[in-house]
């Protein structure tokens, strides 16, 4: 894979990671409501802003973007 292509892919993955992380921070209460059965977290007062499906999609996008970044960096480092 050429260097330019790796740089473009890394930039796209970085943008996806930053945007999904920002969205998750803005909807932190909804993330806590999703993780409440698993972790001992207490959601604050207020109404739900995002759906269960939207929170799951943002978490999935964040995870795959981070993994994609690591894959690109490792591939660039070791050829």
Secondary structure, 3 states (H helix, E strand, C coil): CCHHHHHHHHHHHHHHHHHHHHHHHHCHHHHHHHHCCCCCCCCCCCCCCCCHHHHHHHHHHHHHHHHHHHHHHHHHHHC
